Amino acid sequence: MTHLRCRSCGEVQPPAFFCRSCDALQLLPQDADYFTVLGLPPHPGVDPKALDERYYALSRRLHPDRFSTRPAEEQRASLQATALLNAAYRTLREPESRGRYWLARAGEVLGRDNNRVPPRLAAYVFDVQEKLSELKDATNGTSAGLRADLAETHRDLAERLARDRSALTELLHAWPGDDAERDERSAAKLRELKTLLSELSYLKTLDRDVSAALEA
């Protein structure tokens, strides 16, 4: 972890918004680790209550109104810190964005493996796309039955999305935390994480397309 030198008292310390010695506001780099920004352990199984508590406590302390009578440099620092805090909170609050961020921290990018349908979804994706195509080309006499079938598919998509989101949450909470475990198991967990995130991405696209077709 890169340490920072306090702009006010000069103490070198781990990165945080406020100096642990003099409480002066610090400027964190814009690429600061989001777990560090929120003062949370670097683990993807974030406790939502702890996340909210840290966010709202820091939001109050960093709010620009508290620095309105301070020097311009501190006012700018408050605005930058607030923007960084909000970005960190938005990312870590939702399991999907948190999972993507965790991949990025490990040097992985979902897009590298997301250019084709995940194997266990391939047949399902093809079937839904066929139904969408059939409805698009349907005449008035056949569209009612196709719409009913697509509505059932829409309900099935919602269930699949719910299951995958639940599985993603469980995976993140069960992530190896011990160093010995991390070397042995993280590679497999990262592959599982990428698979789940890729499936969710495809399912959300299908869900959006089916919703649009039913509303047309």
N, C-alpha and C positions, 0 to 999 in steps of 0.2 A: 504494500500500500504506500503510495506517495504521500509524504508528509508536507504540510504547508507551514509557512512562517507567518505568524499573526502580523497584520498590517499595523497594529497599534502598539503592542508590547514586545513583539519580536519573538515570542515563544514558538518553537517548532513543535508541531503536534499533528495528530491524525486529522484528515479533512473533516470539517463540520462548519455549519453556517455561523456559529458563534464561538469565539475563543473561550477555551475552558478556564483561562486565567483572568482575562479582563472583560470578557463578554462582548468584545467588539465584533461587529458584523464582518464576516470574511467573504471574499469572492472565490467561489468554487469554480473550477473549469467547467465549461458547458458540456464536456464529455464525461463528467464525473459519474461514477457508478451510482445507479438509482437506489440501490440498497443503502449505500453510504449516505446519500442525500437525505434519506428518510430515517437514518439511524437505526436500520434494521439489520439483522444477521443476513449474510449473503446466502440465502437459501430460497428456492422457488416456492416452497410451501408457506406462503405468507399468511399470517393470522390477520384476517380482515379487520378485527377490532383494533389490534395493535397498529395496523396501517392507518386506519382512520384517526386514531388518537394522535399519532405522531404527525400526521398531515395537518390536522386542525390546530394543534399546538404550535407548529412551526408557521402555519399561515398567519396566525395572530401576531407572532413575534416579527415576522418579515413584512407585514402589510405596509405598503408605501406610505399610508397615512401616518404611521409611527415615525417616519423619517422626513416628514414634510418640512421640518424646520432645521434639519441637519444639512451639512455641506453637500454640494451637488454630487460629489463622488459617492457619498453614502446613499443618496437618493437613487443614483444609477445602480448601485450594488443591490439595493433593496428590490428594484424592478427586475434585475437579472436573476436574483435569487428566487423571487416569487415565480418567475417563468420556469426556471429549472425545477422547482418544487412541484409545480402543477404538472409538468411533463412527466416527472417521475411517478407521481400519484396516478395519473391517467394510465400509465403503462403497467404499473404493478397491481392496480385494482382489479383488472379482469384477467382470468386465467389464460385466455388466448394470447393477449398482448404480452402478458408476463412470460408465457412459454416462448414466444418469439424472441423476447428480450434475453431470456436465459440461453437460447440457442446462440444468439449473437455474442453473448459474453464468452461462450465456448468456442467462438470462431467459426460457427456454422451459420449458413444462410438457407432458409427454407426454400427459396427459389431454385436452388441448385437441383433439388429433387422434386420440384413441384410442377414440372413441365409435362407430366403425363399422369393419367389417372392412377391412383393407388390400386394395386392389383386386386385387393379384396372388395373394391368398389366398382371395378370395371364393368361387370355385367349389369349392376344396378344403374349406373350412370347411363349406359347404353339404352336400357329399358325406358328410363324416364325421358331421355332425349327422343326416343321413338314415339312415345305418347305425345310429347309436345309437338313433334312434326305432324303426327296424325291429326291432332286438334287444329293445327294451323291450316291444314288442307281439307278439313271436314266440311261437308255441306250441312245445311240447317237440319236435315233429317237425321244426321248421325252425331251431331256435336253434343247433344244432351247426354248421351251415354258416355262419350269420351270425357266430358267435363266431370261427370260423377266419378269416373275412374281416376281422373287426375286429382280430384278433391281427396280421394282416399290416399293417393300417393303423397299429397301434401301433408296429411296427418302422419303418414309413416315417416316422412322427412323430419317432421318436428320431433318424433320419438327418437330417431337416429341421432339427431343433433343433441338432444338431451342426454342420451347415453354417452356419446363421445365427450361432451363437456364434463360429465361426471367422471369419466375415466381420466380425462386430462387433469382435473382437480386432484384426484387420488394419486396420479403419477407424480405430480409436482410436490405433494405433501410427503410422499414416500421417497423422495430423492435422497441418494446417499449423502450423508453429511460428514462422515468420518473420512479422513484422508486415505486410510488403507482401503476402505470400501470404494472411494471415489475412483481410484485408478482402475480397480477391477470391474466396476459395474457401470460407470458413467457412460462409456461408449455405447453399451447396449441401451441404456436409458435414453441417450440422445437420439438413437435411431428410432426408438419407440415414440419419443416426443415428436420427432419430425413426421412420422407416419400419422399420428393423431392430428397434428396441426394441418397436414396436407388433406386428410380426409374431411376435416371440418371446413376447410376452404372450399373444397369441391361440393360438399353438401350445402353450404350456404349459397353458393352460386346456383345450384339446382333449385333450392328453395325460392330464391329470388325469381328465377325464370318461371317456375310453376305458379307463383303468386301473380306474376304479371300476366300469364296466360289465362288464369282464372278471372282476373279482373277486366280483361279485354272485352 
